[in-house]
Amino acid sequence: MFSVHSDSLYLRKLSGMTPCANQTEGLYRIEWLQNGERFQLRSLNDPCPQRVNFFTNLKLTGKSSEKDLSSDYETPEKRIYRGPEDSVAGINLYRAYELLKGRKSKTVIIAILGGGFDRSHEDLKDVLWTNEKEIPGNGIDDDKNGYVDDVWGWNFLSDKQGNTVTRLQRDVTQIYKLWKDKYENADRSKLKPEEKEEYDLYQKAKKEWEKNYQFVLAYKLVINDSAGFFNTLKDFAEHTSYDRMPKATLISYDAGGEFKKAVKKVLQAEFFGQTDSITLSNMIRNFPVRWRNLKNYMTNMIEDFDLDFEPLKIIGDDPLNVHEHDYGSPFIKKIPEITFNHDTHIAGIIGAKRNNGIGIDGIADNVKIMMIKMGAGGDERDKDIANAIRYAVDNGAKVINMSWGKKYSSHKQVVDEAIQYAEAHDVLLVHAAGNDGNDCDTVNSYYPIAKFRDGKFAENLVQVGCSGTFFDSHLPALYSNYGKNTVDLFAPGDESYGPLPNNQYGYAGGTSNAAPFVVGVAALLKSYFPELTMIQIKNIILETVYRPNIQVVRPHFVNPAFPPAQRQLLMNQGLLVAFSSLSKSGGILNAEAAVRKAIEMSKK
């Protein structure tokens, strides 16, 4: 027997035993291949290894000799392109294209500011932007735009040879390093007004950095000794409790020895949750998996907050000179530490080649995608953000995708000026709202934001929250940031399907994947209605959202480190609110309604 929910398949044998001589259930994900012509089953949770082996090696097609399965099972990409008329919270793209039949389009340049994408991907290679004014490899700035040999775009995180930063640190660490010498012993009363702002930001960043740095030495000590960590866990449990116990008990336990003290410190980290108790048996029972996750967490935390880690030295720029732009290179040297998963997926959502019989169909059918590298995990520098925006504008981009963000902005003015520069040149910026489950109206902002330092607001910046495709209480993704005054709309980026490096395809979720849906629709409108300004297109998109009149669980943070049962319980415990209360527009991106509105405006 089986049942299907979204892209998950539940399997259970009605009579007799499974190959494992039991009647356990298995949970599998349906993963579509070859543009929906074939699919495979990936095990999410099945205690029967023989059954896992059988289904993972089974070759499945979208059709059967007995029944046409294509009517029952459609690729996730196709579902997300349907709309409310189909009882789907998608973007209504199919109906939008019906309205566009017979109309001519113009090519629109899209810029993706991020970590870079796989330019050789089979579904992207035909939609790449190329700087035709530049002669590749001649060492000359042929088009006089200030960047030598920038044929495909620019890398602001490398030296002149393309040796590239593999990971940026957190903004608080960058700010602490940047201003420590200037403000550590400064007298605030003697500072200039602008310096007082920097001083206050430094003190705030320093406090958060110290909160995280206190764990770094412990992480360094235990990270390469899984056996020692496991044995220490068992020792703690035997002397305290295997079951749930107050963290105060753990903290008061006399561990003895430097390594054991380090383990005790690690167990107090946010990885194990922010509750006042801990259950050691969970970690012990599932140690191989939990250790792998913990080790990844510790590695990231060390790189994020350790002062000895100096990733920016490779660039050779002056970090304090925020107006400097003559750095970086037109190259990204491929090394294992640099992956293009994030932006390859984003590029595919926006403009993967349509109707080519492979991969997926992107949203916009006449775009060229420009790649500008200014991100590498961690938090982006303001000078790189500003330079990347200006580069995109100067080289013809009309829509800029920004699927990243951060809590602090050390040089907000330089970013504000770049956003204003884009607005003056009729360029729309689309920004992911963030994945912390926070109300952006009341908590720390997720920079860059529409509000300038002088209190005015950018007209050309759109903030996008993430939704799913089912009209139920979990329509907004649980992790998505929201805000009645700060988030403009939602788009279905939860569990989106698209390209991954090396001609692969798969799933990704987050506001990072919601933003490119808005970018794609904005590009589609500009392509077919070039007489419209980007501000007009922004307004059309926001005015034509679909506004479901339903109550939903308000997004909130649930620690992914929690056991599945506890995580599921917390997911359903959120406050019920009207979906319309989560954003300015109160709705979901609707391509069909936007196109219809654009047609009306073009007749005037």
C-alpha positions as CSV (number, residue, x, y, z in Angstrom):
1,M,0.0,0.0,0.0
2,F,1.2,3.5,-0.7
3,S,0.2,7.1,-0.2
4,V,1.6,10.3,-1.6
5,H,1.9,13.8,0.0
6,S,3.7,16.5,-1.9
7,D,6.9,14.7,-3.2
8,S,7.0,12.0,-0.5
9,L,5.8,8.4,-0.9
10,Y,4.8,6.3,2.0
11,L,5.1,2.5,1.5
12,R,3.7,-0.3,3.6
13,K,3.1,-4.0,2.8
14,L,-0.5,-5.0,3.5
15,S,0.0,-8.7,4.1
16,G,3.0,-10.9,4.8
17,M,6.4,-9.7,5.7
18,T,8.9,-7.2,4.2
19,P,12.2,-8.6,3.0
20,C,13.4,-7.8,6.5
21,A,10.8,-10.2,8.0
22,N,8.7,-7.4,9.6
23,Q,5.9,-5.0,8.7
24,T,7.7,-1.7,9.1
25,E,6.8,1.4,7.0
26,G,9.3,3.1,4.7
27,L,9.3,6.8,3.7
28,Y,10.7,7.7,0.3
29,R,11.1,10.9,-1.7
30,I,10.1,11.0,-5.4
31,E,12.9,12.6,-7.4
32,W,12.2,13.5,-11.0
33,L,14.8,13.1,-13.7
34,Q,15.0,14.0,-17.5
35,N,12.3,16.7,-17.3
36,G,9.8,14.3,-15.7
37,E,10.3,11.4,-18.1
38,R,11.8,9.3,-15.3
39,F,11.9,9.3,-11.5
40,Q,13.7,7.5,-8.7
41,L,12.9,6.8,-5.1
42,R,15.3,8.1,-2.4
43,S,15.0,6.7,1.1
44,L,14.2,9.2,3.8
45,N,13.5,6.8,6.6
46,D,13.2,3.0,6.0
47,P,14.6,0.6,8.6
48,C,14.6,-2.2,6.1
49,P,17.9,-2.1,4.1
50,Q,16.8,-4.8,1.6
51,R,13.8,-2.7,0.6
52,V,16.0,0.4,0.4
53,N,18.3,-1.4,-1.9
54,F,15.4,-2.6,-4.1
55,F,13.7,0.7,-4.5
56,T,16.9,2.8,-5.0
57,N,18.0,0.6,-7.9
58,L,14.6,0.4,-9.5
59,K,14.4,2.2,-12.8
60,L,11.0,4.0,-13.0
61,T,9.4,6.0,-15.8
62,G,6.6,8.5,-15.7
63,K,4.3,6.1,-17.6
64,S,3.0,2.5,-17.2
65,S,1.6,0.1,-19.7
66,E,-1.5,-0.2,-17.5
67,K,-2.0,3.5,-16.5
68,D,-0.8,6.9,-17.5
69,L,1.0,8.0,-14.3
70,S,1.8,11.4,-15.7
71,S,-1.7,12.5,-14.8
72,D,-1.3,11.4,-11.2
73,Y,2.3,12.4,-10.6
74,E,3.8,15.6,-12.0
75,T,7.2,16.9,-11.5
76,P,7.6,19.4,-8.7
77,E,8.6,22.1,-11.1
78,K,5.3,21.6,-13.0
79,R,3.3,21.8,-9.8
80,I,4.9,25.0,-8.7
81,Y,4.0,26.6,-12.1
82,R,0.3,25.9,-11.5
83,G,-2.0,28.3,-9.5
84,P,-5.0,28.7,-7.3
85,E,-7.4,27.5,-10.0
86,D,-5.6,24.2,-9.6
87,S,-5.8,24.3,-5.8
88,V,-2.0,24.9,-5.9
89,A,-0.2,27.8,-4.2
90,G,2.1,28.1,-7.2
91,I,2.9,31.1,-9.4
92,N,0.4,30.4,-12.2
93,L,3.1,30.5,-14.9
94,Y,1.3,28.2,-17.4
95,R,-1.6,30.6,-17.6
96,A,0.8,33.5,-17.9
97,Y,2.4,32.0,-21.0
98,E,-1.1,31.4,-22.5
99,L,-1.7,35.2,-22.3
100,L,1.7,35.9,-23.9
101,K,1.2,33.7,-27.0
102,G,1.9,35.6,-30.2
103,R,3.8,38.4,-28.5
104,K,7.4,39.3,-29.2
105,S,10.0,39.5,-26.4
106,K,13.3,41.3,-25.9
107,T,16.3,39.8,-24.1
108,V,16.6,40.9,-20.5
109,I,19.9,40.7,-18.5
110,I,19.7,39.3,-15.0
111,A,22.5,39.5,-12.5
112,I,22.9,36.9,-9.8
113,L,25.0,38.3,-6.9
114,G,26.3,35.4,-4.8
115,G,28.8,32.5,-4.8
116,G,28.8,31.7,-8.5
117,F,27.1,29.0,-10.6
118,D,28.0,26.2,-12.9
119,R,28.3,27.9,-16.3
120,S,28.8,24.6,-18.1
121,H,25.5,23.1,-16.9
122,E,23.5,21.7,-19.8
123,D,20.4,23.7,-18.8
124,L,22.2,27.0,-18.3
125,K,24.9,27.2,-20.9
126,D,22.6,28.7,-23.5
127,V,21.3,31.5,-21.3
128,L,24.7,32.9,-20.0
129,W,25.5,36.6,-20.3
130,T,28.7,37.4,-22.1
131,N,30.4,40.8,-22.3
132,E,30.7,41.1,-26.0
133,K,32.6,44.3,-25.7
134,E,35.5,42.5,-24.0
135,I,38.2,40.5,-25.8
136,P,39.0,37.5,-23.6
137,G,42.4,37.0,-22.2
138,N,44.2,40.0,-23.8
139,G,44.9,41.7,-20.4
140,I,43.2,44.9,-21.6
141,D,40.0,46.6,-20.3
142,D,38.5,46.8,-23.8
143,D,35.2,48.3,-22.9
144,K,36.7,50.7,-20.4
145,N,34.4,49.7,-17.5
146,G,37.2,49.4,-15.0
147,Y,37.4,45.6,-15.2
148,V,40.0,43.7,-17.3
149,D,38.9,40.7,-19.3
150,D,35.4,40.5,-17.6
151,V,33.9,38.3,-20.3
152,W,31.4,36.5,-18.0
153,G,31.3,38.8,-15.0
154,W,33.5,39.5,-12.0
155,N,34.9,37.8,-8.9
156,F,35.3,40.3,-6.0
157,L,36.6,37.6,-3.7
158,S,39.9,36.6,-5.4
159,D,43.4,37.8,-6.1
160,K,44.3,38.8,-9.7
161,Q,45.0,35.2,-10.6
162,G,41.6,33.9,-9.5
163,N,42.6,32.3,-6.2
164,T,39.4,32.7,-4.3
165,V,38.1,33.0,-0.8
166,T,36.5,29.7,0.1
167,R,34.5,31.0,3.1
168,L,33.8,34.4,4.6
169,Q,33.5,34.9,8.3
170,R,30.4,36.2,10.2
171,D,29.8,39.9,10.1
172,V,30.4,40.3,13.8
173,T,33.9,38.8,13.5
174,Q,34.7,41.0,10.5
175,I,33.5,44.1,12.4
176,Y,35.5,43.1,15.5
177,K,38.7,42.7,13.4
178,L,38.0,45.8,11.3
179,W,37.6,48.2,14.2
180,K,39.3,46.6,17.2
181,D,42.4,48.8,17.0
182,K,40.3,51.9,16.6
183,Y,37.6,51.5,19.1
184,E,38.7,48.9,21.8
185,N,40.0,51.6,24.1
186,A,38.2,54.6,22.6
187,D,36.4,57.2,24.7
188,R,33.0,57.5,23.1
189,S,32.5,61.1,24.3
190,K,35.4,62.3,22.3
191,L,34.3,60.7,19.0
192,K,32.7,62.4,16.0
193,P,29.0,61.6,15.3
194,E,29.8,59.1,12.5
195,E,32.5,57.5,14.7
196,K,30.0,57.1,17.6
197,E,27.7,55.1,15.2
198,E,30.7,52.9,14.3
199,Y,31.7,52.6,18.0
200,D,28.2,51.5,19.0
201,L,28.0,48.9,16.2
202,Y,31.5,47.7,17.2
203,Q,30.4,47.2,20.8
204,K,27.3,45.3,19.7
205,A,29.2,43.1,17.3
206,K,31.9,42.4,19.9
207,K,29.4,41.2,22.4
208,E,27.9,38.7,20.0
209,W,31.3,37.6,18.8
210,E,32.4,37.0,22.4
211,K,29.3,34.9,23.0
212,N,30.3,32.6,20.1
213,Y,34.0,32.7,20.5
214,Q,33.9,31.3,24.0
215,F,33.2,27.8,22.4
216,V,35.9,28.0,19.7
217,L,38.8,26.6,21.8
218,A,36.6,23.7,22.9
219,Y,35.6,23.0,19.4
220,K,39.3,22.9,18.3
221,L,40.2,20.5,21.0
222,V,37.5,17.9,20.4
223,I,36.8,18.1,16.7
224,N,39.3,15.5,15.6
225,D,38.6,12.9,18.3
226,S,35.2,11.3,17.8
227,A,36.1,8.3,20.0
228,G,37.2,10.5,22.9
229,F,34.0,12.5,22.6
230,F,31.8,9.4,22.5
231,N,33.6,7.9,25.5
232,T,33.3,11.1,27.5
233,L,29.6,11.3,26.7
234,K,29.0,7.8,28.1
235,D,31.1,8.8,31.2
236,F,29.0,11.9,31.7
237,A,25.7,9.9,31.3
238,E,26.8,7.2,33.8
239,H,27.7,9.8,36.4
240,T,24.7,12.1,35.7
241,S,21.8,10.7,33.6
242,Y,21.2,9.2,30.2
243,D,17.8,10.7,30.1
244,R,16.7,14.3,30.1
245,M,18.5,16.3,32.7
246,P,18.8,20.0,33.5
247,K,21.8,21.7,31.9
248,A,22.6,23.1,35.3
249,T,23.4,19.6,36.4
250,L,25.8,19.2,33.4
251,I,27.4,22.5,34.1
252,S,28.0,21.7,37.8
253,Y,29.4,18.3,37.0
254,D,33.1,18.1,37.8
255,A,34.4,16.8,34.5
256,G,38.1,16.8,35.3
257,G,40.7,17.0,32.6
258,E,41.0,19.5,29.7
259,F,39.3,17.2,27.1
260,K,36.3,16.4,29.3
261,K,35.9,20.1,30.2
262,A,35.9,20.9,26.5
263,V,33.2,18.2,25.8
264,K,31.1,19.7,28.6
265,K,31.5,23.2,27.0
266,V,30.5,21.8,23.6
267,L,27.4,20.3,25.1
268,Q,26.3,23.8,26.1
269,A,26.4,25.1,22.5
270,E,23.3,26.1,20.5
271,F,23.7,22.9,18.4
272,F,22.1,21.1,21.3
273,G,19.2,23.5,21.6
274,Q,18.4,26.5,23.7
275,T,16.3,24.6,26.2
276,D,17.3,24.2,29.8
277,S,17.8,20.5,29.5
278,I,19.7,17.9,27.5
279,T,19.3,14.2,26.8
280,L,22.6,12.5,26.3
281,S,21.1,9.2,25.2
282,N,19.9,10.9,22.0
283,M,23.5,11.7,21.1
284,I,24.9,8.4,22.2
285,R,22.2,6.3,20.4
286,N,22.6,8.1,17.1
287,F,26.2,9.0,17.5
288,P,27.5,8.5,13.9
289,V,24.9,10.7,12.4
290,R,24.9,13.3,15.2
291,W,28.7,13.4,15.3
292,R,28.8,14.1,11.6
293,N,26.3,17.0,12.0
294,L,28.1,18.2,15.1
295,K,31.5,18.2,13.4
296,N,30.2,20.2,10.5
297,Y,28.7,22.7,13.0
298,M,32.0,23.0,14.9
299,T,33.9,23.4,11.6
300,N,31.7,26.3,10.5
301,M,31.7,27.9,14.0
302,I,35.5,27.8,14.1
303,E,35.8,29.4,10.6
304,D,33.0,31.9,11.5
305,F,34.5,33.2,14.8
306,D,38.2,32.2,15.1
307,L,40.5,35.3,14.9
308,D,43.3,33.1,13.5
309,F,41.3,32.4,10.4
310,E,42.1,35.1,7.8
311,P,40.2,34.3,4.6
312,L,40.3,37.9,3.2
313,K,44.1,38.1,3.0
314,I,44.0,36.4,-0.3
315,I,42.2,39.3,-2.0
316,G,44.9,41.9,-1.3
317,D,42.5,44.8,-1.0
318,D,42.2,47.5,1.7
319,P,39.2,46.4,3.9
320,L,38.9,49.9,5.3
321,N,38.6,51.5,1.8
322,V,35.0,50.9,1.0
323,H,35.2,53.0,-2.2
324,E,37.9,50.8,-3.7
325,H,36.8,48.7,-6.7
326,D,40.0,47.8,-8.5
327,Y,40.4,44.3,-7.0
328,G,39.3,40.8,-7.7
329,S,39.5,39.0,-11.1
330,P,37.4,37.6,-14.0
331,F,38.3,34.1,-12.8
332,I,37.1,31.5,-10.3
333,K,39.5,28.7,-10.0
334,K,37.6,25.5,-9.3
335,I,38.6,23.7,-6.1
336,P,36.7,21.2,-4.0
337,E,36.0,23.8,-1.3
338,I,34.0,25.9,-3.7
339,T,30.6,24.5,-4.6
340,F,28.1,26.2,-6.9
341,N,24.9,24.4,-5.7
342,H,23.2,27.5,-4.3
343,D,23.4,29.8,-7.3
344,T,23.2,27.1,-9.9
345,H,19.8,26.2,-8.5
346,I,18.8,29.9,-8.5
347,A,19.9,30.5,-12.0
348,G,17.8,27.5,-13.2
349,I,14.7,28.8,-11.5
350,I,15.1,32.2,-13.2
351,G,16.0,31.1,-16.7
352,A,16.9,27.5,-17.4
353,K,16.5,26.9,-21.1
354,R,12.8,26.3,-21.8
355,N,11.4,23.5,-24.0
356,N,14.8,21.8,-24.6
357,G,13.7,18.4,-23.4
358,I,16.2,18.3,-20.5
359,G,16.2,19.4,-16.9
360,I,13.6,22.0,-16.1
361,D,11.9,24.9,-17.8
362,G,13.0,28.2,-16.1
363,I,10.5,31.0,-15.6
364,A,11.7,33.6,-18.1
365,D,12.2,32.5,-21.8
366,N,14.4,35.3,-23.0
367,V,17.1,36.2,-20.5
368,K,20.9,36.3,-20.2
369,I,22.3,35.6,-16.7
370,M,25.3,37.5,-15.4
371,M,27.4,36.0,-12.7
372,I,29.0,38.2,-10.0
373,K,30.8,36.5,-7.2
374,M,30.8,38.4,-3.9
375,G,29.7,35.7,-1.5
376,A,31.3,32.5,0.0
377,G,29.2,31.4,3.0
378,G,29.5,33.5,6.1
379,D,28.5,37.1,5.6
380,E,29.1,39.4,2.6
381,R,31.2,42.6,2.9
382,D,29.4,45.8,2.3
383,K,32.1,47.0,-0.2
384,D,31.7,43.9,-2.3
385,I,27.9,44.2,-2.2
386,A,28.1,47.8,-3.4
387,N,30.6,47.1,-6.1
388,A,28.6,44.1,-7.3
389,I,25.4,46.1,-7.6
390,R,27.2,48.9,-9.5
391,Y,28.9,46.3,-11.8
392,A,25.6,44.7,-12.6
393,V,23.9,48.1,-13.4
394,D,26.8,49.4,-15.5
395,N,26.7,46.2,-17.6
396,G,23.1,46.3,-18.5
397,A,21.3,44.2,-15.8
398,K,17.6,45.1,-15.2
399,V,17.0,42.7,-12.4
400,I,19.4,41.7,-9.6
401,N,19.0,38.5,-7.5
402,M,20.3,38.8,-4.0
403,S,19.7,35.5,-2.2
404,W,21.8,36.2,0.9
405,G,21.8,38.6,3.9
406,K,23.2,39.4,7.2
407,K,22.4,41.0,10.6
408,Y,24.9,43.8,10.6
409,S,26.0,46.3,8.1
410,S,29.4,47.9,8.8
411,H,29.2,50.4,6.0
412,K,25.5,50.8,5.2
413,Q,26.0,54.1,3.5
414,V,28.0,52.7,0.6
415,V,25.3,50.0,0.1
416,D,22.6,52.6,0.2
417,E,24.3,54.6,-2.4
418,A,24.6,51.6,-4.7
419,I,20.9,50.8,-4.3
420,Q,20.1,54.5,-5.2
421,Y,22.5,54.2,-8.2
422,A,20.5,51.1,-9.3
423,E,17.2,53.0,-8.8
424,A,18.5,55.9,-10.9
425,H,19.2,53.5,-13.7
426,D,15.8,51.7,-13.5
427,V,17.2,48.4,-12.0
428,L,15.1,46.2,-9.7
429,L,16.8,44.5,-6.7
430,V,15.1,41.3,-5.3
431,H,16.3,40.2,-1.9
432,A,15.6,37.0,0.1
433,A,14.0,37.9,3.4
434,G,16.0,35.3,5.4
435,N,15.5,31.9,7.1
436,D,15.4,32.6,10.8
437,G,11.6,32.5,11.3
438,N,11.7,36.1,12.6
439,D,9.5,39.1,12.3
440,C,11.6,41.6,10.4
441,D,9.5,44.4,11.7
442,T,10.7,43.8,15.3
443,V,14.0,41.9,15.2
444,N,17.4,42.7,13.8
445,S,17.2,43.6,10.1
446,Y,18.4,41.2,7.4
447,Y,20.6,43.5,5.3
448,P,20.4,45.0,2.8
449,I,17.1,46.6,3.6
450,A,14.9,49.1,1.9
451,K,15.2,51.8,4.6
452,F,18.2,54.1,4.1
453,R,20.2,55.7,6.9
454,D,18.4,59.0,6.4
455,G,15.0,57.3,7.0
456,K,13.9,57.3,3.3
457,F,13.0,54.1,1.5
458,A,14.2,52.5,-1.7
459,E,11.5,52.0,-4.3
460,N,13.5,49.4,-6.2
461,L,14.1,46.8,-3.6
462,V,11.7,43.8,-3.0
463,Q,12.0,41.5,0.0
464,V,10.7,38.0,-0.5
465,G,9.4,35.4,2.0
466,C,9.2,31.7,1.3
467,S,6.0,29.6,0.9
468,G,5.1,26.1,-0.1
469,T,2.5,24.9,-2.7
470,F,-0.2,23.6,-0.4
471,F,-3.0,25.8,0.9
472,D,-2.8,24.6,4.5
473,S,-1.7,25.9,7.9
474,H,2.0,25.5,6.8
475,L,1.7,27.6,3.6
476,P,4.5,29.9,4.8
477,A,7.7,28.0,5.3
478,L,8.3,27.5,9.0
479,Y,11.8,29.1,8.7
480,S,10.9,32.1,6.6
481,N,11.3,35.6,7.9
482,Y,8.2,37.7,7.6
483,G,7.0,41.2,8.3
484,K,3.8,43.2,7.6
485,N,6.0,46.3,7.0
486,T,9.2,44.9,5.7
487,V,8.6,41.7,3.6
488,D,6.8,42.5,0.3
489,L,5.4,39.1,-0.7
490,F,5.8,35.4,-0.6
491,A,6.9,33.0,-3.4
492,P,7.0,29.2,-3.4
493,G,10.7,28.5,-2.8
494,D,10.2,25.7,-0.3
495,E,11.4,22.4,-1.8
496,S,11.9,23.9,-5.2
497,Y,13.3,21.7,-7.9
498,G,16.1,22.7,-10.2
499,P,19.6,22.3,-11.6
500,L,22.7,21.5,-9.5
501,P,26.3,21.4,-10.7
502,N,27.6,18.8,-13.1
503,N,24.3,18.4,-15.0
504,Q,22.5,17.2,-11.9
505,Y,19.1,18.2,-10.6
506,G,17.6,18.2,-7.1
507,Y,15.7,20.0,-4.4
508,A,16.5,23.1,-2.4
509,G,14.5,25.2,0.0
510,G,14.6,28.6,1.5
511,T,13.9,32.3,0.9
512,S,17.0,32.1,-1.4
513,N,14.9,30.0,-3.7
514,A,11.8,32.1,-3.3
515,A,13.6,35.3,-4.5
516,P,14.4,34.0,-8.0
517,F,10.8,33.2,-8.7
518,V,10.1,37.0,-8.3
519,V,13.2,37.8,-10.4
520,G,12.0,35.4,-13.1
521,V,8.5,36.9,-13.3
522,A,10.0,40.5,-13.2
523,A,12.2,39.5,-16.1
524,L,9.3,37.9,-18.0
525,L,7.3,41.2,-17.7
526,K,10.3,43.3,-18.8
527,S,10.9,41.0,-21.7
528,Y,7.4,41.2,-23.1
529,F,6.6,44.7,-22.0
530,P,9.9,46.6,-22.3
531,E,8.1,50.0,-22.2
532,L,7.3,49.4,-18.5
533,T,9.8,50.7,-15.9
534,M,11.1,48.3,-13.3
535,I,9.3,50.3,-10.6
536,Q,6.1,49.8,-12.5
537,I,6.8,46.1,-12.8
538,K,7.5,45.9,-9.1
539,N,4.2,47.5,-8.4
540,I,2.4,45.2,-10.8
541,I,3.8,42.2,-9.1
542,L,2.8,43.4,-5.6
543,E,-0.7,44.5,-6.7
544,T,-1.5,41.2,-8.4
545,V,-0.5,38.7,-5.7
546,Y,-3.0,36.0,-4.8
547,R,-4.2,36.5,-1.3
548,P,-5.4,33.3,0.3
549,N,-7.9,33.9,3.1
550,I,-6.5,31.2,5.5
551,Q,-5.0,30.9,8.9
552,V,-1.5,29.6,9.0
553,V,1.2,28.7,11.6
554,R,3.3,31.8,12.0
555,P,6.9,31.0,11.1
556,H,9.2,30.4,14.0
557,F,12.7,28.9,14.6
558,V,12.9,25.2,15.3
559,N,16.4,24.0,16.1
560,P,17.3,21.4,13.3
561,A,19.5,19.6,15.9
562,F,16.4,18.5,17.9
563,P,15.2,14.8,17.4
564,P,12.6,14.4,14.6
565,A,9.7,13.8,17.0
566,Q,10.5,16.9,19.1
567,R,11.1,19.0,16.0
568,Q,7.7,18.0,14.5
569,L,5.9,18.8,17.7
570,L,7.5,22.3,17.8
571,M,6.7,22.9,14.2
572,N,3.0,22.5,14.9
573,Q,3.0,24.6,18.1
574,G,3.2,28.0,16.4
575,L,0.6,30.8,16.8
576,L,-2.1,30.8,14.1
577,V,-2.3,34.0,12.2
578,A,-3.9,35.3,9.0
579,F,-1.5,34.7,6.0
580,S,-2.2,38.2,4.9
581,S,-0.6,39.5,8.1
582,L,2.9,38.2,7.1
583,S,3.8,40.7,4.4
584,K,3.0,44.1,2.9
585,S,1.0,42.7,0.0
586,G,-0.5,39.8,2.0
587,G,-0.1,37.4,-0.8
588,I,1.8,35.0,-3.1
589,L,3.5,35.8,-6.5
590,N,1.0,35.3,-9.3
591,A,2.5,35.5,-12.8
592,E,-0.8,35.1,-14.7
593,A,-2.4,38.1,-12.9
594,A,0.8,40.1,-13.3
595,V,0.9,39.5,-17.1
596,R,-2.8,40.4,-17.3
597,K,-2.2,43.7,-15.5
598,A,0.8,44.4,-17.7
599,I,-1.3,43.9,-20.9
600,E,-3.9,46.4,-19.5
601,M,-1.2,49.0,-18.8
602,S,0.4,48.5,-22.2
603,K,-2.9,49.4,-23.9
604,K,-3.0,52.8,-22.2
